[in-house]
Amino acid sequence: MTLRERVFRAAEAANRREILDTLLPRPGGVLLDLGCGDGRFTMEVGRRAGVERVLGLELVDELAALARRNGVEVAQADLAGRLPYDDGSIDVVHSNQVIEHLSFTDHFLREIRRILSPDGYAVLSTNNLASWHNVVSLMAGWQPPPCHPSDEVIAGNPANFVDGVGGAVGQMHLRIFTARALASVAAHHGLRLDADRAAGYYPLPLAASRAAARFDRRHAAFLVQRYVPAR
């Protein structure tokens, strides 16, 4: 593994820790992970929130099967459609590194608001467009690493360790947000920002990046935001 890969993996790990720290306890509640992958982190989120049921939505057959084996109650459905859950039926919604892959941001946030219980909350995490590594890339005339200009290939930044590699179907990033933009769109759909955090700080090592992200969350690598239904 190269140094760049290690720094990226460390930032991802810091992001997961920040998500766990942002969760509020909901003993006996229901958690839904939108884009649950293999379910391992989903179960960790469920344990931290203290919920009774852990639900997941995953489109990919192989990942859905793994999530079921890991203990998640998985539904296979497309996020572009109506989510297969009743209004106000979910206490905690979690979605990590999913919203940037969607072109239908408004539908996604509208559905989260619909299924959230009145005292529920949602924790969303995604790339931060305003991060320093994106700002510096633009100053150098390079494509910011999380902003993919093609549906078929990652291109435009020679410092990106996967530059020139083709992305899997559905894995390319379509919309990248600043913290302010994401919160504004969420507010438009009835979700009030309740906590605004950040994680990762390229190219600093893990301990230093966590301190830097807390001191200057505006320019950290990842956004972590908690929302509650607006009254």
N, CA and C of each residue as an Amber inpcrd file, in Angstrom:
protein
   693
   0.8460000  -1.1920000   0.0000000   0.0000000   0.0000000   0.0000000
   0.8860000   1.2480000   0.0000000   0.6160000   2.1790000  -0.8940000
   1.4200000   3.3900000  -0.9890000   1.0950000   4.3440000   0.1590000
   1.9510000   5.3630000   0.3190000   1.7170000   6.3680000   1.3570000
   0.3890000   7.0690000   1.1330000   0.0700000   7.4150000  -0.1310000
  -1.1940000   8.0910000  -0.4180000  -2.3870000   7.2290000  -0.0470000
  -2.2830000   5.9280000  -0.3240000  -3.3690000   5.0180000   0.0420000
  -3.5190000   4.9300000   1.5580000  -2.3960000   4.8770000   2.2670000
  -2.4650000   4.8020000   3.7300000  -3.1020000   6.0520000   4.3180000
  -2.7570000   7.2220000   3.7710000  -3.3470000   8.4750000   4.2530000
  -4.8530000   8.4880000   3.9920000  -5.2500000   8.0140000   2.8130000
  -6.6730000   7.9720000   2.4790000  -7.4240000   7.0150000   3.3990000
  -6.8660000   5.8270000   3.6420000  -7.5320000   4.8630000   4.5250000
  -7.6230000   5.3960000   5.9440000  -6.5920000   6.1170000   6.3830000
  -6.6320000   6.7040000   7.7200000  -7.7390000   7.7500000   7.8230000
  -7.9250000   8.5460000   6.7580000  -8.9960000   9.5390000   6.7480000
 -10.3640000   8.8630000   6.7870000 -10.5090000   7.7660000   6.0610000
 -11.7690000   7.0170000   6.1000000 -12.0500000   6.4840000   7.5010000
 -11.0040000   5.9780000   8.1650000 -11.1660000   5.4670000   9.5270000
 -11.5550000   6.5870000  10.4860000 -10.9300000   7.7520000  10.3140000
 -11.2780000   8.9080000  11.1450000 -12.7240000   9.3180000  10.9100000
 -13.1750000   9.2210000   9.6760000 -14.5550000   9.5730000   9.3540000
 -15.5340000   8.6310000  10.0490000 -15.2350000   7.3420000  10.0420000
 -16.1200000   6.3900000  10.7110000 -16.1810000   6.6530000  12.2160000
 -15.0520000   6.9920000  12.8080000 -15.0430000   7.3100000  14.2360000
 -15.8770000   8.5460000  14.5280000 -15.7760000   9.5390000  13.6350000
 -16.5550000  10.7660000  13.8390000 -18.0490000  10.4830000  13.7310000
 -18.4210000   9.6090000  12.8010000 -19.8320000   9.2100000  12.6830000
 -20.3130000   8.5880000  13.9900000 -19.5330000   7.6640000  14.5340000
 -19.9270000   6.9990000  15.7780000 -20.0690000   8.0080000  16.9170000
 -19.1770000   8.9920000  16.9540000 -19.2430000  10.0100000  18.0060000
 -20.4310000  10.9570000  17.8290000 -20.9910000  11.0120000  16.6280000
 -22.1080000  11.9180000  16.3440000 -23.4560000  11.2720000  16.6640000
 -23.4670000   9.9580000  16.8250000 -24.7180000   9.2410000  17.0890000
 -25.2530000   9.5540000  18.4830000 -26.5650000   9.5800000  18.5980000
 -27.2520000   9.7390000  19.8700000 -27.9300000   8.4170000  20.2270000
 -28.0320000   8.0860000  21.5100000 -28.6500000   6.8070000  21.8900000
 -30.1510000   6.7920000  21.5830000 -30.5860000   5.6750000  21.0320000
 -32.0170000   5.4410000  20.7820000 -32.3370000   3.9980000  21.1860000
 -32.2620000   3.7110000  22.4980000 -32.4900000   2.3360000  22.9640000
 -33.8780000   1.8460000  22.5580000 -33.9040000   0.6290000  22.0060000
 -35.1650000   0.0480000  21.5660000 -35.6500000   0.5520000  20.2340000
 -34.9000000   1.4110000  19.5840000 -35.3380000   2.0250000  18.3360000
 -34.9910000   1.2070000  17.1060000 -35.2230000   1.8360000  15.9420000
 -34.9680000   1.2170000  14.6480000 -33.9720000   2.0810000  13.8780000
 -32.8980000   1.4450000  13.4140000 -31.8880000   2.1070000  12.6010000
 -32.0040000   1.6430000  11.1640000 -31.8750000   2.5680000  10.2320000
 -31.8170000   2.2410000   8.8090000 -30.5350000   2.8180000   8.2200000
 -29.7510000   1.9580000   7.5800000 -28.5370000   2.3830000   6.8880000
 -28.8120000   2.3690000   5.3880000 -28.7790000   3.5380000   4.7800000
 -29.0400000   3.6700000   3.3470000 -27.7270000   3.4960000   2.5910000
 -27.5930000   2.3590000   1.9210000 -26.3350000   1.9840000   1.2870000
 -25.4560000   1.2760000   2.2960000 -25.9480000   0.1470000   2.8120000
 -25.2910000  -0.4900000   3.9650000 -24.0650000  -1.3100000   3.5940000
 -23.8040000  -1.5340000   2.3080000 -22.6330000  -2.3250000   1.9270000
 -22.6760000  -3.7060000   2.5300000 -21.5510000  -4.1630000   3.0880000
 -21.5110000  -5.5070000   3.6520000 -22.0650000  -5.5870000   5.0660000
 -22.4820000  -4.4380000   5.6230000 -23.1750000  -4.4280000   6.9010000
 -22.3120000  -4.3790000   8.1410000 -20.9900000  -4.4960000   7.9860000
 -20.1480000  -4.5220000   9.1840000 -20.1960000  -3.2000000   9.9450000
 -20.0280000  -2.0920000   9.2380000 -20.0900000  -0.8010000   9.9280000
 -21.5260000  -0.4840000  10.3430000 -22.5000000  -0.9580000   9.5760000
 -23.9020000  -0.7720000   9.9410000 -24.1770000  -1.3310000  11.3320000
 -23.6800000  -2.5310000  11.5950000 -23.8980000  -3.1440000  12.8970000
 -23.1810000  -2.3700000  13.9990000 -22.0160000  -1.8230000  13.6820000
 -21.2970000  -1.0070000  14.6670000 -22.0880000   0.2550000  14.9940000
 -22.6790000   0.8620000  13.9730000 -23.5260000   2.0360000  14.1830000
 -24.7330000   1.6700000  15.0530000 -25.3340000   0.5160000  14.7590000
 -26.4830000   0.0740000  15.5420000 -26.1410000  -0.1530000  17.0040000
 -24.9860000  -0.7580000  17.2480000 -24.5680000  -0.9830000  18.6330000
 -24.3340000   0.3310000  19.3540000 -23.6940000   1.2910000  18.6740000
 -23.4180000   2.5750000  19.3190000 -24.7170000   3.3100000  19.6450000
 -25.7070000   3.2340000  18.7520000 -26.9870000   3.9160000  18.9940000
 -27.8880000   3.1340000  19.9440000 -27.5740000   1.8740000  20.2060000
 -28.3390000   1.0710000  21.1490000 -29.7100000   0.6730000  20.6440000
 -29.8600000   0.5630000  19.3270000 -31.1770000   0.2670000  18.7630000
 -31.5200000  -1.2110000  18.9030000 -32.7980000  -1.5120000  18.7110000
 -33.2680000  -2.8940000  18.7840000 -33.1990000  -3.5880000  17.4340000
 -33.4950000  -2.8310000  16.3640000 -33.4780000  -3.4130000  15.0130000
 -32.5160000  -2.6290000  14.1280000 -31.7820000  -3.3570000  13.3040000
 -30.8420000  -2.7410000  12.3650000 -31.2660000  -3.1170000  10.9530000
 -31.7480000  -2.1290000  10.2080000 -32.2000000  -2.3250000   8.8410000
 -31.1630000  -1.7450000   7.8780000 -31.1100000  -2.2950000   6.6950000
 -30.2150000  -1.7730000   5.6810000 -30.8580000  -1.8280000   4.3170000
 -30.5110000  -0.8840000   3.4790000 -30.9460000  -0.8960000   2.0890000
 -29.7080000  -0.9720000   1.2160000 -29.6620000  -1.9740000   0.3550000
 -28.5080000  -2.1970000  -0.5020000 -28.9670000  -2.7850000  -1.8280000
 -28.4720000  -2.2230000  -2.9250000 -28.8920000  -2.6600000  -4.2540000
 -28.0720000  -3.8350000  -4.7780000 -26.7840000  -3.8870000  -4.4440000
 -25.8830000  -4.8980000  -5.0050000 -26.1090000  -6.2480000  -4.3250000
 -26.3700000  -7.2770000  -5.1100000 -26.7110000  -8.6040000  -4.5780000
 -25.6540000  -9.1370000  -3.6210000 -24.3830000  -9.0980000  -4.0250000
 -23.3150000  -9.6780000  -3.2200000 -23.1880000  -8.9740000  -1.8780000
 -23.2710000  -7.6460000  -1.8930000 -23.1670000  -6.8880000  -0.6440000
 -24.3700000  -7.1290000   0.2530000 -25.5590000  -7.1950000  -0.3450000
 -26.7610000  -7.4560000   0.4340000 -26.6650000  -8.8060000   1.1450000
 -26.1440000  -9.8190000   0.4460000 -25.9900000 -11.1430000   1.0420000
 -25.0080000 -11.1080000   2.2140000 -23.8950000 -10.3850000   2.0540000
 -22.9260000 -10.2550000   3.1390000 -23.5460000  -9.5290000   4.3360000
 -24.3080000  -8.4690000   4.0740000 -24.9360000  -7.7080000   5.1610000
 -25.9080000  -8.5810000   5.9440000 -26.6440000  -9.4110000   5.2430000
 -27.5670000 -10.3210000   5.9420000 -26.8000000 -11.2760000   6.8470000
 -25.6930000 -11.8020000   6.3490000 -24.8860000 -12.7090000   7.1690000
 -24.2990000 -11.9940000   8.3790000 -24.0970000 -10.6930000   8.2530000
 -23.5450000  -9.9140000   9.3650000 -24.6120000  -9.4120000  10.3310000
 -25.8850000  -9.7500000  10.0790000 -26.9420000  -9.4400000  11.0350000
 -27.8850000  -8.3160000  10.6700000 -27.7350000  -7.7370000   9.4740000
 -28.5910000  -6.6280000   9.0550000 -29.8470000  -7.1660000   8.3690000
 -30.9990000  -6.5690000   8.6760000 -32.2430000  -6.8830000   7.9640000
 -32.2410000  -6.0710000   6.6740000 -31.9130000  -6.7110000   5.5740000
 -31.6450000  -5.9930000   4.3360000 -32.8420000  -6.0250000   3.3960000
 -33.1450000  -4.8590000   2.8310000 -34.0710000  -4.7410000   1.7120000
 -33.2670000  -4.3200000   0.4930000 -33.5510000  -4.9290000  -0.6380000
 -32.8720000  -4.5610000  -1.8740000 -33.7980000  -3.6760000  -2.6930000
 -33.3980000  -2.4380000  -2.8550000 -34.2170000  -1.4670000  -3.5650000
 -33.3270000  -0.3530000  -4.0900000 -33.8310000   0.3410000  -5.0810000
 -33.1070000   1.4560000  -5.6850000 -33.4280000   2.7290000  -4.9080000
 -32.4030000   3.4660000  -4.5180000 -32.6200000   4.7230000  -3.7940000
 -33.3640000   5.7520000  -4.6180000 -33.4190000   5.5520000  -5.9300000
 -34.1260000   6.5020000  -6.7900000 -35.6410000   6.3840000  -6.6500000
 -36.1070000   5.2760000  -6.0710000 -37.5460000   5.0910000  -5.8900000
 -37.9910000   5.4520000  -4.4820000 -39.2620000   5.2040000  -4.1950000
 -39.7920000   5.4230000  -2.8530000 -39.2090000   4.3600000  -1.9280000
 -38.6600000   4.7740000  -0.8080000 -38.0660000   3.8280000   0.1190000
 -39.1570000   2.9300000   0.7140000 -38.8740000   1.6390000   0.8710000
 -39.8990000   0.6910000   1.3130000 -40.1320000   0.7100000   2.8250000
 -40.3700000   1.9090000   3.3680000 -40.6000000   2.0760000   4.7940000
 -41.7180000   3.0850000   4.9940000 -42.4920000   2.8850000   6.0600000
 -43.6390000   3.7520000   6.3280000 -43.1920000   5.1260000   6.8190000
 -44.0680000   6.0960000   6.6680000 -43.8210000   7.4430000   7.1730000
 -43.5410000   7.3830000   8.6760000 -42.4990000   8.0960000   9.1170000
 -42.2220000   8.2180000  10.5460000 -41.8590000   6.9300000  11.2500000
 -41.3520000   5.9280000  10.5170000 -41.1180000   4.6120000  11.1110000
 -39.6830000   4.3630000  11.5460000 -38.7620000   5.2740000  11.2400000
 -37.3360000   5.0480000  11.4970000 -36.8180000   6.0590000  12.5180000
 -36.1350000   5.5640000  13.5400000 -35.6020000   6.4340000  14.5960000
 -34.2390000   7.0180000  14.2360000 -33.4070000   6.2380000  13.5530000
 -32.0680000   6.6960000  13.1770000 -31.8160000   6.3040000  11.7250000
 -31.5070000   7.2910000  10.9000000 -31.0670000   7.0370000   9.5280000
 -29.5760000   7.3300000   9.4560000 -28.8440000   6.4100000   8.8680000
 -27.4040000   6.6000000   8.6660000 -27.0970000   6.3810000   7.1980000
 -26.2230000   7.2240000   6.6440000 -25.7770000   7.0300000   5.2650000
 -24.3860000   7.6350000   5.1270000 -23.4130000   6.7740000   4.8270000
 -22.0240000   7.1990000   4.7420000 -21.5070000   7.0080000   3.3250000
 -21.0250000   8.0950000   2.7130000 -20.4140000   8.0480000   1.3840000
 -21.3730000   7.4850000   0.3390000 -22.6100000   7.9900000   0.3650000
 -23.6310000   7.5650000  -0.5930000 -24.1770000   8.7440000  -1.3900000
 -24.4900000   9.8480000  -0.7160000 -25.1920000  10.9450000  -1.3720000
 -24.4050000  11.5250000  -2.5420000 -23.0680000  11.4340000  -2.5010000
 -22.2610000  11.9770000  -3.5940000 -22.3830000  11.1510000  -4.8780000
 -22.9230000   9.9460000  -4.7700000 -23.1020000   9.0840000  -5.9400000
 -24.4640000   9.2690000  -6.6070000 -25.3020000  10.1190000  -6.0290000
 -26.6810000  10.2450000  -6.4900000 -26.9050000  11.5490000  -7.2430000
 -27.6640000  11.4750000  -8.3170000 -28.0580000  12.6920000  -9.0280000
 -29.3580000  13.2550000  -8.4650000 -30.0960000  12.4350000  -7.7170000
 -31.4240000  12.8150000  -7.2010000 -31.3340000  13.1840000  -5.7220000
 -30.4960000  14.1510000  -5.4210000 -30.2850000  14.5870000  -4.0400000
 -31.5880000  14.9690000  -3.3540000 -32.4320000  15.7000000  -4.0500000
 -33.6760000  16.1840000  -3.4410000 -34.5920000  15.0270000  -3.0510000
 -34.7400000  14.0580000  -3.9310000 -35.5710000  12.8960000  -3.6170000
 -35.0080000  12.1430000  -2.4170000 -33.7030000  11.9690000  -2.3820000
 -33.0420000  11.2450000  -1.2910000 -33.3210000  11.9110000   0.0560000
 -33.1380000  13.2120000   0.1360000 -33.3580000  13.9360000   1.3880000
 -34.8370000  14.0090000   1.7360000 -35.6850000  14.1390000   0.7510000
 -37.1360000  14.1720000   0.9750000 -37.6120000  12.8440000   1.5710000
 -37.0690000  11.7420000   1.0670000 -37.4450000  10.4310000   1.5850000
 -36.9300000  10.2240000   3.0130000 -35.7300000  10.7060000   3.3060000
 -35.2250000  10.6150000   4.6730000 -36.1500000  11.3570000   5.6280000
 -36.5570000  12.5390000   5.2320000 -37.4820000  13.3100000   6.0800000
 -38.8060000  12.5790000   6.2660000 -39.3010000  11.9430000   5.2350000
 -40.5880000  11.2390000   5.3020000 -40.5490000  10.0850000   6.2830000
 -39.4780000   9.2970000   6.2690000 -39.4530000   8.0880000   7.0860000
 -38.9800000   8.3310000   8.5170000 -38.3880000   9.4810000   8.7960000
 -37.8980000   9.7600000  10.1490000 -39.0550000   9.9240000  11.1270000
 -38.9240000   9.3250000  12.3020000 -39.9030000   9.5410000  13.3590000
 -39.7870000  10.9840000  13.8670000 -40.8160000  11.5040000  14.5250000
 -40.7760000  12.9050000  14.9810000 -39.5790000  13.2420000  15.8600000
 -39.1110000  12.2830000  16.6650000 -37.9370000  12.5370000  17.5090000
 -36.7070000  11.7880000  16.9990000 -36.7310000  11.4000000  15.7350000
 -35.6010000  10.7020000  15.1480000 -34.5360000  11.6550000  14.6340000
 -33.4740000  11.1020000  14.0880000 -32.4110000  11.9190000  13.5100000
 -31.7070000  11.1370000  12.4040000 -30.9980000  11.8680000  11.5600000
 -30.2260000  11.2750000  10.4710000 -28.7920000  11.7570000  10.5690000
 -27.8520000  10.8520000  10.3190000 -26.4360000  11.2050000  10.2450000
 -25.9450000  10.8820000   8.8430000 -25.5030000  11.9160000   8.1380000
 -25.0070000  11.7710000   6.7770000 -23.5380000  12.1810000   6.7340000
 -22.7550000  11.4370000   5.9610000 -21.3580000  11.8080000   5.7570000
 -21.0300000  11.7180000   4.2810000 -20.1860000  12.6450000   3.8270000
 -19.8060000  12.6840000   2.4200000 -18.5070000  13.4670000   2.2790000
 -17.9490000  13.4850000   1.0840000 -16.7560000  14.2820000   0.8080000
 -17.0370000  15.7670000   0.9770000 -16.0090000  16.5050000   1.3270000
 -16.1280000  17.9480000   1.5080000 -15.4790000  18.6780000   0.3250000
 -16.2890000  19.3600000  -0.4600000 -15.7680000  20.0840000  -1.6120000
 -14.7620000  21.1550000  -1.2090000 -14.9320000  21.7280000   0.0000000
 -14.0740000  22.8330000   0.4430000 -12.7850000  22.3660000   1.1260000
 -12.5070000  21.0640000   1.1120000 -11.2980000  20.5750000   1.7710000
 -10.0500000  21.1630000   1.1110000  -8.9770000  21.2600000   1.8980000
  -7.7540000  21.8730000   1.3800000  -7.1860000  21.1090000   0.1980000
  -7.3000000  19.7750000   0.1900000  -6.7250000  19.0490000  -0.9400000
  -7.4960000  19.3280000  -2.2300000  -8.7840000  19.6810000  -2.1120000
  -9.5320000  20.1050000  -3.2960000  -9.1570000  21.5190000  -3.7170000
  -9.0070000  22.4090000  -2.7320000  -8.6280000  23.8000000  -3.0330000
  -7.2610000  23.8430000  -3.7090000  -6.3000000  23.0980000  -3.1520000
  -4.9550000  23.0840000  -3.7210000  -4.9570000  22.4730000  -5.1180000
  -5.7380000  21.4360000  -5.3270000  -5.8400000  20.8330000  -6.6580000
  -6.3210000  21.8480000  -7.6860000  -7.3330000  22.6310000  -7.3320000
  -7.8410000  23.6500000  -8.2490000  -6.7840000  24.7180000  -8.5240000
  -6.0240000  25.0990000  -7.5000000  -4.9740000  26.0970000  -7.6850000
  -3.8990000  25.5850000  -8.6460000  -3.6890000  24.2580000  -8.6570000
  -2.6980000  23.6620000  -9.5580000  -3.2740000  23.3880000 -10.9500000
  -4.5590000  23.6690000 -11.1320000  -5.1940000  23.3900000 -12.4050000
  -5.6080000  21.9360000 -12.5640000  -5.7360000  21.2160000 -11.4420000
  -6.1140000  19.8050000 -11.4640000  -7.5630000  19.6330000 -11.0120000
  -8.1520000  18.5150000 -11.4010000  -9.4970000  18.1710000 -10.9610000
  -9.4630000  17.7950000  -9.4770000 -10.3430000  18.3570000  -8.6430000
 -10.4100000  17.9100000  -7.2470000 -10.6730000  16.4050000  -7.1900000
  -9.9500000  15.6480000  -6.3610000 -10.0290000  14.1850000  -6.3880000
 -11.4290000  13.5970000  -6.2830000 -12.3400000  14.1360000  -5.4340000
 -13.6530000  13.4840000  -5.3530000 -14.6390000  13.9200000  -6.4330000
 -14.2390000  14.8470000  -7.2910000 -15.1380000  15.3710000  -8.3350000
 -14.8350000  14.6540000  -9.6450000 -15.5970000  13.6420000  -9.9550000
 -15.3120000  12.8060000 -11.1120000 -15.9360000  13.3960000 -12.3750000
 -15.1390000  13.6820000 -13.4020000 -15.6440000  14.3240000 -14.6100000
 -16.2110000  13.3400000 -15.6390000 -16.1220000  12.0390000 -15.3460000
 -16.5530000  11.0200000 -16.2940000 -17.3550000   9.9480000 -15.5670000
 -18.2630000   9.2860000 -16.2880000 -18.9840000   8.1480000 -15.7370000
 -18.1740000   6.8580000 -15.8500000 -17.0450000   6.9080000 -16.5560000
 -16.3110000   5.6840000 -16.8570000 -14.8780000   5.6600000 -16.3430000
 -14.2860000   6.8230000 -16.1010000 -12.8850000   6.8300000 -15.7030000
 -12.6130000   7.9850000 -14.7470000 -11.7430000   7.7580000 -13.7650000
 -11.3030000   8.8040000 -12.8450000 -10.1290000   9.5200000 -13.4960000
 -10.2470000  10.8260000 -13.6370000  -9.2510000  11.5440000 -14.4380000
  -9.0630000  12.9660000 -13.9340000  -7.8930000  13.5460000 -14.2960000
  -7.6840000  14.9730000 -14.1060000  -6.8030000  15.3840000 -12.9650000
  -6.3060000  14.3970000 -12.1610000  -5.4570000  14.7640000 -11.0310000
  -4.3320000  13.7390000 -10.8910000  -3.1170000  14.0710000 -11.3200000
  -2.0040000  13.1100000 -11.2590000  -1.6100000  12.7200000  -9.8490000
  -2.0420000  13.4710000  -8.8370000  -1.7270000  13.1230000  -7.4560000
  -2.6810000  12.0780000  -6.8960000  -3.7570000  11.7890000  -7.6140000
  -4.7380000  10.8060000  -7.1640000  -4.2070000   9.4070000  -7.4470000
  -4.1600000   8.5480000  -6.4110000  -3.5450000   7.2320000  -6.6080000
  -4.3810000   6.3250000  -7.5040000  -5.6270000   6.7100000  -7.8220000
  -6.4410000   5.9130000  -8.7390000  -6.7160000   6.6700000 -10.0320000
  -5.9600000   7.7290000 -10.3130000  -6.1830000   8.4890000 -11.5390000
  -6.0070000   7.5820000 -12.7570000  -6.9510000   7.6730000 -13.6920000
  -6.9010000   6.8740000 -14.9050000  -7.5540000   5.5170000 -14.7790000
  -8.0170000   5.1620000 -13.5650000  -8.6540000   3.8660000 -13.3540000
 -10.1510000   4.0050000 -13.6000000 -10.7390000   3.0350000 -14.2750000
 -12.1750000   3.0540000 -14.5080000 -12.9370000   2.7460000 -13.2420000
 -14.0320000   3.4390000 -13.0260000 -14.8500000   3.2020000 -11.8510000
 -15.9390000   2.1900000 -12.1430000 -16.3610000   1.4610000 -11.1080000
 -17.4690000   0.5250000 -11.2640000 -18.7620000   1.2950000 -11.4730000
 -19.7210000   0.6280000 -12.0940000 -21.0200000   1.2660000 -12.3420000
 -21.6260000   1.7240000 -11.0170000 -22.0310000   2.9830000 -10.9580000
 -22.6330000   3.5360000  -9.7550000 -21.6480000   4.0330000  -8.7280000
 -20.3360000   3.8850000  -8.9870000 -19.3380000   4.2780000  -7.9950000
 -18.7220000   5.6450000  -8.2570000 -19.0390000   6.2690000  -9.3780000
 -18.4970000   7.5880000  -9.6620000 -19.2780000   8.6440000  -8.8810000
 -18.5980000   9.7010000  -8.4910000 -19.2350000  10.7780000  -7.7350000
 -19.9350000  11.7460000  -8.6890000 -21.1730000  12.0650000  -8.3670000
 -21.9650000  12.9450000  -9.2280000 -22.1490000  14.3330000  -8.6350000
 -22.2640000  14.4240000  -7.3060000 -22.4480000  15.7270000  -6.6550000
 -21.6080000  15.7870000  -5.3880000 -20.7920000  16.8250000  -5.2830000
 -19.9380000  17.0250000  -4.1140000 -20.3610000  18.3300000  -3.4380000
 -20.4290000  18.3180000  -2.1140000 -21.0250000  19.4140000  -1.3530000
 -20.0140000  20.0990000  -0.4360000 -20.2370000  21.3730000  -0.1890000
 -19.6630000  22.0300000   0.9760000 -20.6280000  21.7840000   2.1370000
 -20.1590000  22.0060000   3.3520000 -21.0230000  21.8190000   4.5180000
 -22.2420000  22.7350000   4.4380000 -22.0230000  23.9580000   4.0120000
 -23.1250000  24.9200000   3.9250000 -24.1560000  24.4940000   2.8890000
 -23.6920000  24.0060000   1.7450000 -24.6110000  23.6050000   0.6860000
 -25.4510000  22.4070000   1.1080000 -24.8150000  21.4040000   1.7020000
 -25.5560000  20.2220000   2.1200000 -26.6040000  20.5750000   3.1640000
 -26.2320000  21.3820000   4.1320000 -27.1860000  21.7880000   5.1620000
 -28.3310000  22.6000000   4.5780000 -28.0430000  23.4360000   3.5890000
 -29.0790000  24.2640000   2.9730000 -30.0880000  23.4160000   2.2010000
 -29.5930000  22.4380000   1.4490000 -30.5030000  21.5670000   0.7020000
 -31.3200000  20.7080000   1.6680000 -30.6950000  20.2120000   2.7210000
 -31.4250000  19.4320000   3.7160000 -32.5210000  20.2700000   4.3660000
 -32.2190000  21.5240000   4.6900000 -33.2150000  22.4130000   5.2890000
 -34.3990000  22.6290000   4.3490000 -34.1290000  22.7180000   3.0670000
 -35.1970000  22.8640000   2.0730000 -36.1840000  21.7050000   2.1470000
 -35.6950000  20.5400000   2.5860000 -36.5460000  19.3530000   2.6690000
 -36.9580000  19.0070000   4.0960000 -36.9070000  19.9980000   4.9810000
 -37.4410000  19.8150000   6.3220000 -36.5240000  19.1300000   7.3010000
 -35.2220000  19.1730000   7.0480000 -34.2530000  18.5840000   7.9620000
 -33.3820000  19.6860000   8.5440000 -33.4430000  19.8520000   9.8530000
 -32.7030000  20.9250000  10.5200000 -31.3370000  20.4050000  10.9760000
 -30.2830000  21.1600000  10.6730000 -28.9400000  20.7870000  11.0850000
 -28.8240000  20.8230000  12.6060000 -28.4000000  19.7000000  13.1840000
 -28.3160000  19.5640000  14.6380000 -26.8740000  19.4170000  15.1160000
 -25.9960000  18.9560000  14.2380000 -24.5610000  18.8390000  14.5580000
 -23.7900000  18.8880000  13.2530000 -22.7070000  19.6470000  13.2490000
 -21.9010000  19.8470000  12.0500000 -20.4490000  19.5220000  12.3980000
 -19.9830000  18.3610000  11.9340000 -18.6520000  17.9020000  12.2850000
 -17.8720000  17.5640000  11.0170000 -16.6220000  17.1890000  11.1780000
 -15.7760000  16.8750000  10.0260000 -14.7110000  15.8820000  10.4480000
 -14.0700000  15.2640000   9.4470000 -13.0470000  14.2580000   9.7400000
 -12.0300000  14.2060000   8.6100000 -10.8140000  13.8020000   8.9640000
  -9.7570000  13.6560000   7.9630000  -9.1820000  14.9950000   7.5540000
  -7.8840000  15.0110000   7.3170000  -7.2250000  16.2710000   6.9540000
  -5.9430000  15.9320000   6.2050000  -6.0750000  15.7850000   4.8950000
  -4.9190000  15.4030000   4.0680000  -3.8660000  16.5010000   4.0910000
  -2.5890000  16.1710000   4.0750000  -1.9880000  14.8290000   4.1060000
  -1.5070000  14.4410000   5.4940000  -2.1170000  14.9910000   6.5400000
  -1.6260000  14.7530000   7.9000000  -1.8990000  13.3250000   8.3420000
  -1.0400000  12.7500000   9.2050000  -1.3000000  11.4180000   9.7640000
  -2.4940000  11.4560000  10.7000000  -2.9340000  10.2800000  11.1210000
  -4.2210000  10.1180000  11.7850000  -4.4370000  11.0520000  12.9690000
  -3.5370000  11.0290000  13.9650000  -3.7490000  11.8240000  15.1760000
  -3.7730000  13.3140000  14.8510000  -2.8220000  13.7680000  14.0380000
  -2.7660000  15.1830000  13.6770000  -3.9690000  15.5980000  12.8440000
  -4.4390000  14.7090000  11.9700000  -5.5710000  15.0640000  11.1160000
  -6.8450000  15.2220000  11.9260000  -6.9940000  14.4070000  12.9670000
  -8.2030000  14.5260000  13.7940000  -8.2200000  15.8560000  14.5250000
  -7.0630000  16.2650000  15.0570000  -6.9850000  17.5560000  15.7390000
  -7.2340000  18.7040000  14.7620000  -6.6440000  18.6100000  13.5770000
  -6.8080000  19.6660000  12.5770000  -8.2540000  19.7750000  12.1110000
  -8.9200000  18.6260000  11.9430000 -10.3130000  18.6390000  11.4900000
 -11.2300000  19.2810000  12.5200000 -10.9080000  19.1290000  13.7860000
 -11.7410000  19.7540000  14.8190000 -11.4530000  21.2500000  14.9220000
 -10.2070000  21.6350000  14.6630000  -9.8440000  23.0480000  14.7090000
 -10.3610000  23.7920000  13.4760000 -10.3490000  23.1240000  12.3180000
 -10.7170000  23.7590000  11.0600000 -11.5830000  22.7900000  10.2450000
 -12.8150000  22.5580000  10.7200000 -13.6750000  21.5810000  10.0560000
 -14.1000000  22.0420000   8.6660000 -14.0440000  23.3330000   8.3990000
 -14.4620000  23.8420000   7.0890000 -13.6270000  23.2500000   5.9630000
 -12.3560000  22.9260000   6.2390000 -11.4590000  22.4550000   5.1930000
 -11.0190000  21.0000000   5.3850000 -11.7450000  20.2340000   6.1920000
 -11.4310000  18.8200000   6.3990000 -11.8700000  17.9980000   5.1910000
 -11.4750000  16.7310000   5.1720000 -11.7370000  15.8790000   4.0090000
 -13.1810000  15.4260000   3.9100000 -13.8140000  15.1400000   5.0620000
 -15.1690000  14.5880000   5.0610000 -16.0970000  15.4160000   5.9430000
 -17.3400000  15.5110000   5.5140000 -18.3910000  16.1360000   6.2960000
 -19.1480000  15.0630000   7.0850000 -19.5250000  15.3770000   8.3060000
 -20.4030000  14.5190000   9.1080000 -21.4570000  15.4360000   9.7100000
 -22.7030000  15.2780000   9.2790000 -23.7650000  16.1700000   9.7530000
 -24.9310000  15.3570000  10.3080000 -25.4780000  15.8320000  11.4110000
 -26.6650000  15.2120000  12.0210000 -27.8560000  16.1460000  11.8300000
 -28.9790000  15.5590000  11.4250000 -30.1970000  16.3270000  11.1710000
 -31.3590000  15.7870000  11.9830000 -32.2560000  16.6760000  12.3470000
 -33.5050000  16.2960000  12.9840000 -34.6500000  16.8980000  12.1840000
 -35.8510000  16.3150000  12.2770000 -36.9800000  16.8960000  11.5360000
 -37.2710000  18.3220000  12.0180000 -37.4310000  19.2230000  11.0780000
 -37.7920000  20.5930000  11.4240000 -39.2220000  20.6190000  11.9480000
 -39.4540000  21.4250000  12.9410000 -40.8030000  21.5090000  13.5460000
 -41.6540000  22.5240000  12.7800000
